[in-house]
Amino acid sequence: MKSIKTCSPHTRRMTQSYHIYFRQEVLFKNLTLEEFTLIWDKLYTSYWKDDITYSVCYDEVCIEEASY
């Protein structure tokens, strides 16, 4: 039986970033939380609430969200 190696939090840290989309097209990619918050607050409260989405990415895996 093969053993599964797990990484401790000290050996590997997952990178978190944000992507913002308008009608499924990327507007902003690889934003930090601070950048995302600033831009999202401006876009989402002002424009096209149904057409603006975002995803949170951990390394290469992204999870799409509809609202913040």
C-alpha positions in Angstrom: 0.0 0.0 0.0 1.3 3.4 -1.0 1.5 6.1 1.7 0.2 9.5 1.1 2.5 12.4 1.8 1.0 15.6 3.3 2.7 18.9 3.3 2.8 20.7 6.6 1.8 24.4 6.5 5.5 25.3 7.1 6.8 23.5 4.0 4.2 24.7 1.5 1.9 27.6 1.4 -1.1 27.8 -0.9 -1.2 31.0 -3.0 -4.6 32.7 -2.9 -5.7 35.1 -5.7 -8.9 36.4 -7.2 -10.2 36.8 -10.8 -13.1 39.1 -11.8 -15.2 38.3 -14.8 -17.7 40.3 -16.8 -20.1 38.1 -18.8 -17.6 35.2 -18.5 -14.7 37.3 -19.8 -11.7 38.0 -17.5 -11.4 41.6 -16.5 -8.8 41.2 -13.7 -6.6 38.2 -13.0 -4.4 37.2 -10.0 -5.5 39.9 -7.7 -4.5 40.0 -4.0 -7.3 40.3 -1.5 -6.7 44.0 -1.1 -6.8 44.6 -4.8 -9.9 42.4 -5.2 -11.8 44.2 -2.4 -11.0 47.6 -3.8 -12.0 46.8 -7.4 -15.0 44.5 -6.5 -16.6 47.1 -4.3 -16.4 49.7 -7.1 -17.6 47.4 -9.9 -20.2 45.4 -8.1 -22.0 48.2 -6.4 -22.0 50.4 -9.5 -22.5 48.2 -12.6 -24.1 45.0 -14.0 -24.6 43.0 -10.8 -25.9 40.0 -12.8 -23.0 40.0 -15.2 -20.1 40.4 -12.8 -18.7 37.3 -11.1 -15.4 36.3 -9.5 -13.4 33.3 -8.5 -11.1 32.6 -5.7 -8.0 30.6 -6.7 -5.8 28.5 -4.5 -2.7 27.8 -6.5 -4.1 26.5 -9.8 -7.6 25.6 -8.5 -10.4 28.2 -8.9 -13.8 28.2 -7.3 -16.3 30.5 -9.0 -18.6 32.7 -6.9 -21.6 34.7 -8.0 -21.5 37.5 -5.4 -19.3 38.7 -2.6 
